[in-house]
Amino acid sequence: MVTHKQLNIGLFGFGVVGEGLYKVLQQTPSLKAQIKKVCIKHPGKKRNAPAELFTTEKRSTKQVRLGFVIDRVLIKRET
């Protein structure tokens, strides 16, 4: 029997992609992955996740044991 470890994720930013990933992981516990910390620029902005998930300190993502950190997703359209 194979056991899967929990994957801990850190994000930089909580825009459309970050919030979408958060929702998918909340709705799909079988993925065995969770967002542990999100580094944000504007702490006063209303977000649809628990306040303790967010930080403005970039280094705090290093203090949490993470499987990987997602910096940002960039899509460039070729013209």
C-alpha positions in Angstrom: 0.0 0.0 0.0 1.4 3.4 -1.0 1.0 6.3 1.4 1.1 9.8 0.1 2.7 12.6 2.1 1.1 16.0 2.6 2.4 18.6 0.2 2.7 22.1 1.8 2.6 25.0 -0.6 3.6 28.7 -0.2 2.4 31.4 -2.5 3.5 34.9 -3.5 0.2 36.7 -4.2 -3.4 35.7 -3.9 -5.0 36.9 -7.1 -7.2 34.9 -9.4 -4.8 32.0 -9.7 -3.8 31.9 -6.1 -7.3 32.1 -4.8 -8.4 29.5 -7.4 -5.7 27.1 -6.3 -6.7 27.6 -2.6 -10.4 26.8 -3.5 -9.5 23.7 -5.4 -7.3 22.4 -2.6 -10.0 23.1 -0.1 -12.6 21.2 -2.1 -10.3 18.3 -3.0 -8.8 16.9 0.2 -7.8 13.7 -1.6 -5.0 15.8 -3.3 -3.2 15.8 0.1 -1.9 19.4 -0.5 -2.5 22.6 1.3 -1.4 26.2 1.2 0.5 27.0 4.4 1.4 30.6 3.8 0.7 33.4 1.3 2.9 36.5 1.0 0.9 39.5 0.0 1.5 43.2 -0.7 -1.7 44.7 0.7 -2.7 43.3 4.1 -5.9 45.5 4.4 -7.5 44.0 1.2 -10.4 41.6 1.9 -9.7 38.0 0.9 -11.7 34.8 1.0 -9.4 32.8 3.2 -8.4 32.8 6.9 -6.3 35.9 7.9 -3.6 33.7 9.6 -2.8 32.3 6.1 -1.4 35.7 5.0 1.8 37.6 5.7 3.6 40.6 4.2 7.0 39.1 5.2 8.7 37.2 2.3 11.0 35.4 4.7 8.0 33.9 6.6 7.5 31.5 3.7 10.9 30.1 4.5 10.0 29.5 8.2 7.2 27.1 7.3 8.2 23.7 6.0 7.1 23.8 2.4 7.2 21.3 -0.4 7.5 24.2 -2.9 6.8 27.9 -3.3 4.8 29.3 -6.3 6.1 32.8 -7.1 3.7 33.8 -9.8 2.2 32.5 -13.0 3.0 34.5 -16.1 1.4 34.0 -19.5 2.9 35.9 -22.4 0.9 36.0 -25.7 3.1 36.0 -28.8 2.2 38.6 -31.3 
